[in-house]
Amino acid sequence: MTTTAPDQELTIDQEYDLWKSNVPLMYDFVSETKLLWPSLTIQWLPDKDSNSTQQELIVGTHTSGEEQNYLKIASVELPSEVLDTESTNYKPAEESVEGSGDGKSSSNAVKSKIKITHKFEHDQEVTRARYAPFNSNLIATINGSGTVFLYDRSQDKESALKARFDYHKENGYGLNFSVASPGDLLSCSDDGTVAIWDVHSAKGKPTKVDRNHSDIVNEAKWHETNANLFGSVSEDKTLLLHDKRSEEPIATVTQTEAFNTLAFSKHSTNLFAAAGTDSLVYLYDLRKPATPLHSIAGHQDAITSLDFASHKDGILCSAGSDRRVLVWDLFQIGAEQPQEDADDGVPELLMMHAGHKSAINDFSCNPNIPWLMASVEEENTVQIWKPSKKLTNPYVPKDYDIHSLE
């Protein structure tokens, strides 16, 4: 066993070993799989049967030109106990958490394994892939040149590619389907633009292009219920709120450092969050966005991904370059806590997932199984994990009235 002096910083491997030793306390389930190539994107696919132990994921490849790139569909078989969100008698994950490059886990506790069930040739790396909420067989992707593609995963590999949308001139990362307006798709790019596409249209041209940013646009997302409202964040240190019917932004939020990501709440109409290179998560009210409602500290490096959970109000997740995925409970903002807990973080920090050894590329909250997460890092590893029910069991909200944002 390696020991470290109290004031000596742990190596990444030592941090991983420490995390692994705490797995039985913090998780009901952990699975780790080493992919052949890095994936810059990951997303759970919805399942009509929330009691199914077989779940599917979207991943992609980034082969740096060494091999053909693919959009891939992966399947994972979960232990039946993972579906149990109520009982606290479930035996938690064992200490051993290991995986292998063929998608098989060698852990004693982890009986599941990721299998690639479908793969479709893709022009260049898949920088982001997202399914259409109105038809989860349709998957949009964007590549390193900013080209957007639309696939139908129900088709065979020769006929799965249904459309190609050309507008962006540089690398693209932002890609988001509208829930409120089926068929509307946002894309954004290093060329400083945000494009709106109608995937039902055969024209292959954007229905609108927004040019209000002066630098790289890192992400763009639709509001969850307002079909006309979307937001975008940029290296120009602004977050813009847009009405797709207007040419000018309806609101501008500025910070001293660049924004990387944003997310709209799936439960509270006026609540949204943004984060970036200063490692803070900012909460905003759509009615008064100029000043943050609250800022949350916990990350040690740039934050690159944000998302609100769909299964429970007030749950926000963030991930970034510090190799961490943090789960926040916004109802706990302002809650009193003992000094020993305060030393570990702010009261709204519900959990820190510290199992990755490199920066997080993307993460996804499972829409079918509450609290089940998937995260993928730069060094090819996918982790599927579910926090212990001892951490996630509901309790009475305190102090912070998040419902005032509805």
C-alpha positions as CSV (number, residue, x, y, z in Angstrom):
1,M,0.0,0.0,0.0
2,T,1.4,3.4,-1.0
3,T,1.4,6.1,1.7
4,T,1.6,9.8,1.1
5,A,2.6,12.5,3.5
6,P,-0.3,14.7,4.5
7,D,1.0,17.8,2.6
8,Q,2.0,15.8,-0.4
9,E,-0.2,15.9,-3.5
10,L,-1.5,12.5,-4.7
11,T,-0.6,11.3,-8.1
12,I,-3.4,10.5,-10.5
13,D,-2.9,6.8,-9.9
14,Q,-3.0,7.3,-6.2
15,E,-6.2,9.3,-6.5
16,Y,-7.7,6.5,-8.5
17,D,-6.7,3.9,-5.9
18,L,-8.2,6.1,-3.2
19,W,-11.5,6.4,-5.2
20,K,-11.6,2.7,-5.8
21,S,-11.2,2.0,-2.1
22,N,-14.3,4.1,-1.4
23,V,-16.5,2.6,-4.1
24,P,-18.4,0.3,-1.6
25,L,-19.4,3.4,0.4
26,M,-20.4,5.7,-2.4
27,Y,-21.9,3.5,-5.2
28,D,-24.5,0.9,-5.8
29,F,-22.9,0.1,-9.1
30,V,-19.8,0.8,-11.1
31,S,-18.6,-0.5,-14.5
32,E,-15.5,0.5,-16.3
33,T,-14.7,-0.3,-20.0
34,K,-11.6,0.7,-22.0
35,L,-12.6,1.6,-25.6
36,L,-10.2,1.0,-28.6
37,W,-10.4,4.7,-29.5
38,P,-11.4,7.8,-27.5
39,S,-15.0,8.8,-27.7
40,L,-15.7,12.6,-27.5
41,T,-19.4,11.9,-26.9
42,I,-21.7,9.7,-24.9
43,Q,-25.5,9.6,-24.5
44,W,-28.0,7.1,-23.1
45,L,-30.8,6.1,-25.4
46,P,-34.3,6.1,-24.0
47,D,-36.1,2.9,-23.4
48,K,-39.9,2.5,-23.2
49,D,-39.5,-0.2,-20.6
50,S,-37.9,1.5,-17.5
51,N,-37.6,-2.0,-16.0
52,S,-35.2,-3.3,-18.6
53,T,-31.8,-4.3,-17.5
54,Q,-30.5,-3.8,-21.0
55,Q,-29.7,-0.2,-21.8
56,E,-28.2,1.4,-24.9
57,L,-25.6,4.2,-25.4
58,I,-24.4,6.3,-28.2
59,V,-20.6,6.7,-28.6
60,G,-18.3,7.7,-31.4
61,T,-14.7,7.4,-32.4
62,H,-11.8,9.8,-32.7
63,T,-9.1,7.9,-34.5
64,S,-6.9,11.0,-35.5
65,G,-7.0,9.8,-39.1
66,E,-5.4,6.4,-38.3
67,E,-8.6,4.4,-39.0
68,Q,-12.1,4.8,-40.3
69,N,-14.3,6.7,-37.7
70,Y,-17.7,5.4,-36.6
71,L,-20.9,6.4,-34.9
72,K,-21.6,3.4,-32.6
73,I,-24.5,2.0,-30.6
74,A,-23.4,0.2,-27.5
75,S,-25.5,-2.1,-25.3
76,V,-24.9,-2.8,-21.6
77,E,-26.5,-5.5,-19.4
78,L,-27.0,-4.2,-15.9
79,P,-27.6,-6.2,-12.7
80,S,-31.4,-6.2,-11.9
81,E,-30.6,-4.5,-8.5
82,V,-29.6,-1.3,-10.4
83,L,-33.3,-0.8,-11.3
84,D,-34.2,-0.7,-7.6
85,T,-34.4,2.9,-6.5
86,E,-36.2,2.4,-3.2
87,S,-34.7,-0.4,-1.2
88,T,-31.6,0.4,0.8
89,N,-30.8,-3.3,1.3
90,Y,-29.0,-3.7,-2.0
91,K,-25.4,-4.9,-1.6
92,P,-23.2,-2.1,-2.9
93,A,-20.4,-2.4,-5.5
94,E,-17.3,-4.3,-4.4
95,E,-14.0,-2.6,-4.1
96,S,-12.6,-4.0,-7.4
97,V,-13.3,-1.9,-10.4
98,E,-11.5,-2.9,-13.5
99,G,-12.1,-3.2,-17.2
100,S,-10.5,-4.4,-20.4
101,G,-10.1,-3.2,-23.9
102,D,-12.5,-5.6,-25.5
103,G,-15.4,-4.2,-23.5
104,K,-15.4,-6.9,-20.9
105,S,-15.1,-6.1,-17.2
106,S,-12.8,-8.2,-15.1
107,S,-14.3,-6.8,-11.8
108,N,-15.7,-9.3,-9.3
109,A,-18.6,-6.9,-8.7
110,V,-19.3,-5.7,-12.2
111,K,-21.1,-8.4,-14.2
112,S,-22.2,-6.2,-17.0
113,K,-20.2,-5.5,-20.1
114,I,-20.5,-3.0,-23.0
115,K,-21.1,-4.5,-26.4
116,I,-21.0,-2.6,-29.7
117,T,-24.2,-3.7,-31.5
118,H,-24.2,-1.2,-34.4
119,K,-21.6,0.9,-36.1
120,F,-22.0,3.4,-39.0
121,E,-19.1,4.9,-41.0
122,H,-18.6,8.5,-40.2
123,D,-16.7,11.2,-42.1
124,Q,-14.0,12.4,-39.6
125,E,-14.2,12.2,-35.8
126,V,-17.6,12.3,-34.1
127,T,-17.3,15.3,-31.8
128,R,-20.9,15.1,-30.6
129,A,-23.8,12.8,-31.2
130,R,-27.4,13.3,-29.9
131,Y,-30.6,11.4,-30.6
132,A,-33.9,13.1,-31.6
133,P,-36.4,13.3,-28.7
134,F,-39.3,12.7,-31.1
135,N,-37.7,9.6,-32.6
136,S,-34.7,8.0,-30.9
137,N,-33.8,6.1,-34.0
138,L,-32.6,9.4,-35.5
139,I,-29.2,10.5,-34.4
140,A,-27.5,13.7,-35.4
141,T,-23.7,14.1,-35.3
142,I,-21.2,16.8,-35.9
143,N,-17.5,16.4,-36.9
144,G,-14.2,18.3,-36.7
145,S,-15.1,20.3,-39.8
146,G,-18.5,21.4,-38.5
147,T,-20.5,19.2,-40.8
148,V,-23.7,17.8,-39.4
149,F,-25.0,14.4,-40.3
150,L,-28.3,12.6,-39.6
151,Y,-28.5,8.8,-39.2
152,D,-31.3,6.4,-38.8
153,R,-30.0,3.6,-36.6
154,S,-32.9,1.3,-37.4
155,Q,-31.5,1.0,-41.0
156,D,-28.6,-1.1,-42.1
157,K,-25.2,0.5,-42.3
158,E,-25.3,1.2,-46.0
159,S,-28.5,3.2,-45.8
160,A,-28.4,4.6,-42.3
161,L,-27.0,8.0,-43.3
162,K,-30.1,10.1,-44.2
163,A,-28.8,13.6,-44.5
164,R,-25.8,15.9,-44.5
165,F,-26.0,19.5,-43.4
166,D,-23.2,21.8,-44.6
167,Y,-22.8,25.3,-43.3
168,H,-20.1,25.5,-40.6
169,K,-16.5,26.1,-41.7
170,E,-14.7,24.9,-38.6
171,N,-14.8,22.3,-35.8
172,G,-18.1,21.9,-34.1
173,Y,-19.0,20.6,-30.6
174,G,-22.4,22.0,-29.9
175,L,-25.4,19.9,-31.0
176,N,-28.9,19.9,-29.4
177,F,-32.4,18.8,-30.5
178,S,-35.4,20.8,-29.3
179,V,-37.9,18.9,-27.1
180,A,-40.6,21.5,-27.6
181,S,-40.3,21.8,-31.4
182,P,-39.7,18.3,-32.9
183,G,-37.2,18.5,-35.8
184,D,-35.4,21.7,-34.8
185,L,-31.7,21.1,-34.3
186,L,-29.0,23.5,-33.1
187,S,-25.4,23.3,-34.1
188,C,-22.5,25.6,-33.3
189,S,-18.9,25.9,-34.3
190,D,-15.5,27.4,-33.9
191,D,-16.5,29.7,-36.8
192,G,-18.5,31.8,-34.3
193,T,-22.0,30.9,-35.6
194,V,-25.0,29.0,-34.4
195,A,-27.2,27.3,-37.0
196,I,-30.8,26.1,-36.7
197,W,-31.7,23.1,-38.9
198,D,-35.0,21.5,-39.7
199,V,-34.1,17.8,-40.0
200,H,-37.4,17.1,-41.7
201,S,-36.3,19.4,-44.6
202,A,-34.6,17.9,-47.6
203,K,-32.9,21.2,-48.5
204,G,-29.9,20.7,-46.3
205,K,-29.6,24.4,-45.5
206,P,-30.1,26.1,-42.1
207,T,-33.4,27.8,-41.4
208,K,-31.5,30.5,-39.5
209,V,-27.9,31.4,-38.7
210,D,-27.0,33.4,-35.7
211,R,-23.8,35.5,-35.9
212,N,-24.0,37.5,-32.7
213,H,-20.9,35.9,-31.1
214,S,-17.4,37.3,-31.9
215,D,-15.5,34.1,-31.1
216,I,-15.8,30.3,-30.9
217,V,-19.2,29.1,-29.9
218,N,-18.7,26.3,-27.4
219,E,-22.3,25.1,-27.0
220,A,-25.9,25.9,-27.8
221,K,-29.0,24.5,-26.3
222,W,-32.8,24.8,-26.6
223,H,-35.0,25.7,-23.6
224,E,-36.9,22.6,-22.5
225,T,-40.5,23.9,-23.0
226,N,-40.2,27.2,-24.9
227,A,-39.9,26.2,-28.6
228,N,-38.5,29.6,-29.6
229,L,-35.9,30.1,-26.9
230,F,-32.3,28.9,-26.9
231,G,-29.0,29.9,-25.4
232,S,-25.4,29.9,-26.6
233,V,-22.0,30.3,-24.8
234,S,-18.7,31.4,-26.3
235,E,-15.0,32.1,-26.0
236,D,-16.0,35.8,-26.2
237,K,-17.0,35.5,-22.5
238,T,-20.7,35.9,-23.2
239,L,-23.8,33.8,-22.8
240,L,-26.5,34.9,-25.2
241,L,-30.2,34.1,-24.9
242,H,-32.0,34.1,-28.3
243,D,-35.5,34.0,-29.6
244,K,-35.3,32.2,-32.9
245,R,-37.8,34.7,-34.5
246,S,-35.4,37.6,-33.7
247,E,-32.1,38.6,-35.2
248,E,-30.7,40.2,-32.0
249,P,-30.2,38.3,-28.7
250,I,-32.9,39.0,-26.1
251,A,-30.3,39.0,-23.3
252,T,-26.5,39.0,-22.8
253,V,-24.7,37.6,-19.8
254,T,-21.0,38.4,-19.4
255,Q,-18.2,37.0,-17.3
256,T,-14.5,37.7,-16.9
257,E,-13.7,34.3,-18.4
258,A,-15.1,32.2,-21.2
259,F,-18.2,30.1,-20.9
260,N,-18.0,26.5,-22.1
261,T,-21.4,25.0,-21.4
262,L,-25.0,25.7,-20.3
263,A,-28.1,23.8,-19.4
264,F,-31.8,24.6,-18.9
265,S,-33.7,23.0,-16.1
266,K,-36.1,20.3,-17.0
267,H,-38.4,21.1,-14.1
268,S,-38.1,24.9,-13.3
269,T,-39.1,27.1,-16.3
270,N,-36.9,30.0,-15.4
271,L,-33.8,28.3,-14.1
272,F,-30.7,27.7,-16.1
273,A,-27.0,27.1,-15.4
274,A,-23.7,27.9,-17.1
275,A,-20.1,27.2,-16.5
276,G,-16.7,27.6,-18.0
277,T,-13.0,28.2,-17.6
278,D,-13.2,29.7,-14.1
279,S,-14.4,26.3,-12.7
280,L,-17.6,27.8,-11.1
281,V,-21.2,26.8,-11.8
282,Y,-23.5,29.8,-12.2
283,L,-27.3,29.6,-11.6
284,Y,-29.5,32.2,-13.4
285,D,-33.1,33.3,-13.5
286,L,-34.4,33.8,-17.1
287,R,-36.4,36.8,-15.9
288,K,-33.2,38.6,-14.5
289,P,-30.2,36.9,-16.1
290,A,-27.8,39.8,-15.8
291,T,-26.7,38.7,-12.3
292,P,-26.3,35.1,-11.2
293,L,-28.6,33.8,-8.5
294,H,-25.8,31.8,-7.0
295,S,-22.3,30.5,-7.9
296,I,-21.1,27.0,-6.9
297,A,-17.5,26.1,-6.2
298,G,-16.2,22.6,-6.3
299,H,-14.3,21.9,-9.5
300,Q,-10.6,22.5,-9.7
301,D,-10.3,23.2,-13.4
302,A,-12.4,24.2,-16.4
303,I,-16.0,22.9,-16.6
304,T,-16.9,21.5,-20.0
305,S,-20.3,19.8,-19.5
306,L,-23.5,20.6,-17.6
307,D,-26.9,18.9,-17.5
308,F,-30.0,18.8,-15.3
309,A,-31.3,15.4,-14.3
310,S,-34.8,14.6,-15.6
311,H,-35.9,12.2,-12.8
312,K,-35.7,14.7,-9.9
313,D,-36.0,18.5,-9.6
314,G,-33.0,20.4,-8.4
315,I,-30.3,17.8,-9.5
316,L,-27.6,19.3,-11.6
317,C,-24.5,17.5,-12.9
318,S,-21.2,19.0,-14.1
319,A,-17.9,17.6,-15.5
320,G,-14.7,19.0,-16.7
321,S,-10.9,19.0,-17.1
322,D,-10.3,18.1,-13.4
323,R,-11.4,14.5,-14.2
324,R,-14.5,14.9,-12.0
325,V,-18.2,14.6,-12.4
326,L,-20.0,16.5,-9.6
327,V,-23.6,15.9,-8.7
328,W,-25.3,18.9,-7.1
329,D,-28.6,19.1,-5.1
330,L,-29.7,22.7,-5.5
331,F,-32.3,22.4,-2.8
332,Q,-29.4,22.2,-0.3
333,I,-28.0,25.6,-1.2
334,G,-27.7,27.5,2.1
335,A,-28.2,24.5,4.3
336,E,-26.4,24.4,7.6
337,Q,-23.7,21.7,7.8
338,P,-21.2,20.5,10.4
339,Q,-17.6,21.9,10.0
340,E,-16.4,18.4,9.1
341,D,-18.9,18.3,6.2
342,A,-18.1,21.9,5.2
343,D,-14.4,20.9,4.8
344,D,-15.5,18.4,2.2
345,G,-17.4,21.0,0.1
346,V,-20.5,23.2,-0.1
347,P,-23.8,21.8,1.2
348,E,-25.2,21.4,-2.3
349,L,-22.5,19.0,-3.3
350,L,-24.3,15.6,-3.2
351,M,-21.5,13.5,-4.7
352,M,-18.1,13.7,-6.5
353,H,-17.4,11.0,-9.0
354,A,-13.6,10.8,-9.1
355,G,-13.0,7.6,-11.0
356,H,-11.5,9.0,-14.2
357,K,-7.8,9.5,-14.9
358,S,-8.1,12.1,-17.6
359,A,-10.4,15.0,-18.5
360,I,-14.1,14.2,-19.0
361,N,-15.2,14.5,-22.6
362,D,-18.9,14.0,-22.0
363,F,-21.4,12.5,-19.6
364,S,-25.1,11.5,-19.7
365,C,-27.9,11.0,-17.1
366,N,-29.9,7.9,-17.9
367,P,-33.5,8.9,-18.8
368,N,-34.9,5.5,-17.8
369,I,-33.2,4.6,-14.6
370,P,-32.9,7.4,-11.9
371,W,-29.3,8.2,-10.9
372,L,-27.7,6.0,-13.4
373,M,-24.8,7.8,-15.1
374,A,-22.3,7.3,-17.9
375,S,-19.1,9.3,-18.4
376,V,-16.3,9.1,-20.9
377,E,-12.8,10.5,-20.6
378,E,-10.0,11.5,-23.0
379,E,-8.1,8.2,-22.4
380,N,-10.8,6.0,-23.9
381,T,-12.5,4.9,-20.7
382,V,-16.3,4.7,-20.2
383,Q,-17.6,4.4,-16.7
384,I,-21.2,3.6,-15.9
385,W,-22.1,4.3,-12.3
386,K,-24.9,4.7,-9.9
387,P,-24.5,6.6,-6.5
388,S,-25.4,4.7,-3.4
389,K,-29.0,5.1,-2.3
390,K,-27.7,6.2,1.1
391,L,-26.6,9.4,-0.8
392,T,-29.6,9.9,-3.0
393,N,-32.6,9.0,-0.8
394,P,-34.9,12.0,-0.7
395,Y,-35.0,14.4,2.2
396,V,-36.9,17.6,3.1
397,P,-35.6,20.6,1.2
398,K,-34.1,23.4,3.2
399,D,-33.8,27.2,3.0
400,Y,-33.5,27.7,-0.8
401,D,-36.9,28.0,-2.6
402,I,-36.1,26.7,-6.1
403,H,-39.9,26.6,-6.8
404,S,-39.9,30.4,-7.1
405,L,-38.2,29.9,-10.4
406,E,-41.1,28.0,-12.0
